[in-house]
Amino acid sequence: GTELGDRVPEAGALLGHLFKLDDGTHAAHKPLLMARCDMMQAMFSDDFIESSARVVKFPGVSRFAFEELLHFLYTDRPPKVSAANCLGVVELANRLVLPRLMTMLEKVVIDEMNKALENGGDVCEDALKILQSCQIHNADQLSEWCLAYLAQNYNTVCRRFPK
């Protein structure tokens, strides 16, 4: 058999709530969301409109980011992200006050960029692209890594990206 941790719900499954996202809808189990996320617990309490809504509007959230959130909430495993696609999940982790998810995200992206560097790759552009959003959304370890990398490679960055 398959572990529950290996199974993330599909939109067609019989689940408690649908979330209306920027680029579609996705279903999720309300009790699990409430148990794993204090913000969801508050959102589904009697005091908020979401507690009785069948479809919960989640503006500013992509389907990819929501699926990675569900992957984390259902399995307690790191999301499958890269520097190129992590920002939506970083924003969502910050919005829902999920420090463990944020730490996992930061580790995954830093490890990916370190691996690219070890293989002779270049991460200047990625570091520049994600830095400001990481600072805004409290991804402190990742923003500090980007700042340190950019400072150590200042001359290269200036040559490649002149004003």
C-alpha positions in Angstrom: 0.0 0.0 0.0 0.9 3.6 -0.3 1.5 5.9 2.7 -0.8 8.9 3.2 2.3 11.0 3.0 2.8 9.9 -0.6 -0.6 11.0 -1.6 -1.7 14.6 -2.3 -5.3 15.1 -3.3 -6.3 15.8 -6.8 -8.9 18.4 -7.7 -11.5 15.7 -8.5 -11.2 13.8 -5.2 -14.0 14.0 -2.7 -12.6 16.7 -0.4 -14.0 19.3 2.0 -13.0 22.5 0.3 -12.1 23.9 -3.1 -9.6 26.8 -3.2 -10.0 29.3 -6.1 -6.5 30.2 -7.2 -5.2 32.7 -9.7 -4.9 29.9 -12.4 -7.6 27.4 -11.4 -9.0 25.5 -8.5 -7.7 22.9 -6.2 -9.3 20.7 -3.5 -7.9 20.0 0.0 -9.0 18.3 3.2 -10.1 21.0 5.7 -9.3 19.1 8.9 -5.7 18.4 7.7 -5.2 22.0 6.7 -6.5 23.2 10.1 -4.3 20.7 12.0 -1.1 21.7 10.2 -1.5 25.4 9.7 -2.6 27.9 12.4 -3.6 30.5 9.8 -6.0 27.9 8.2 -7.3 27.0 11.6 -8.2 30.7 12.1 -9.5 31.0 8.6 -11.9 28.1 9.0 -13.1 29.1 12.5 -16.6 30.5 13.1 -15.5 34.1 12.9 -14.5 34.1 9.2 -16.5 33.8 6.0 -14.3 30.9 4.9 -15.7 28.7 7.6 -19.0 28.2 5.8 -17.8 28.7 2.2 -17.5 25.6 -0.1 -15.1 27.5 -2.4 -12.4 29.6 -0.7 -10.9 32.4 -2.7 -7.1 32.5 -2.4 -6.0 35.5 -4.5 -2.3 35.9 -5.4 -1.7 32.2 -5.2 -0.8 30.0 -8.2 -1.8 26.4 -8.6 1.9 25.4 -8.4 2.5 27.2 -5.2 -0.7 25.8 -3.6 0.3 22.2 -4.7 3.7 22.6 -3.1 2.0 23.9 0.1 -0.2 20.9 0.1 2.8 18.6 -0.5 4.4 20.1 2.6 1.2 20.0 4.7 0.4 16.4 3.8 3.9 14.9 3.9 6.1 17.3 6.0 8.6 17.0 3.2 10.4 19.8 1.4 8.7 21.2 -1.6 10.0 20.5 -5.1 11.1 24.0 -6.1 14.1 25.7 -7.7 15.4 29.3 -7.7 13.4 29.8 -10.9 10.0 28.9 -9.4 10.3 29.2 -5.6 8.9 32.8 -5.1 5.2 31.9 -5.1 5.8 29.3 -2.5 8.0 31.6 -0.4 5.3 34.3 -0.5 2.7 31.7 0.6 4.8 30.3 3.4 5.2 33.8 4.7 1.5 34.7 4.3 0.5 31.6 6.2 3.2 32.0 8.8 4.8 28.6 8.2 8.4 28.9 9.4 9.2 25.2 8.9 8.1 25.4 5.3 10.2 28.6 4.8 13.3 26.9 6.2 12.8 23.9 4.0 12.3 26.1 0.9 15.4 28.1 1.7 17.5 24.9 2.1 16.2 23.4 -1.1 17.0 26.5 -3.2 20.4 27.1 -1.5 21.4 23.5 -2.1 20.3 23.7 -5.7 22.3 26.9 -6.3 25.4 25.5 -4.5 25.1 22.3 -6.7 24.9 24.5 -9.8 28.1 26.3 -8.7 29.9 23.1 -8.0 29.1 21.9 -11.5 30.5 25.1 -13.0 27.2 26.9 -13.4 26.3 30.5 -12.8 23.6 31.6 -10.4 24.2 35.4 -10.6 20.9 36.0 -12.4 18.9 33.7 -10.1 20.3 35.4 -7.0 19.5 38.9 -8.4 16.0 37.8 -9.4 14.9 36.3 -6.1 16.8 38.6 -3.6 14.2 41.4 -3.2 11.2 39.1 -2.9 13.1 36.9 -0.4 13.8 40.0 1.7 10.2 41.2 1.5 8.8 37.7 2.4 11.1 36.9 5.3 13.2 34.3 3.6 16.1 35.6 5.6 18.6 32.7 5.1 18.0 32.7 1.4 18.3 36.4 1.0 21.5 36.4 3.1 22.9 33.7 0.9 22.1 35.7 -2.2 23.6 38.8 -0.7 26.8 37.0 0.3 27.1 35.4 -3.2 26.5 38.7 -5.0 29.0 40.5 -2.8 31.7 37.8 -3.4 31.1 38.0 -7.1 30.5 41.8 -7.3 32.8 42.4 -10.3 31.2 39.6 -12.3 27.7 40.8 -11.5 28.6 44.4 -12.5 30.1 43.2 -15.8 27.2 41.0 -16.7 24.4 43.4 -15.5 25.5 47.0 -16.1 23.0 49.8 -15.2 
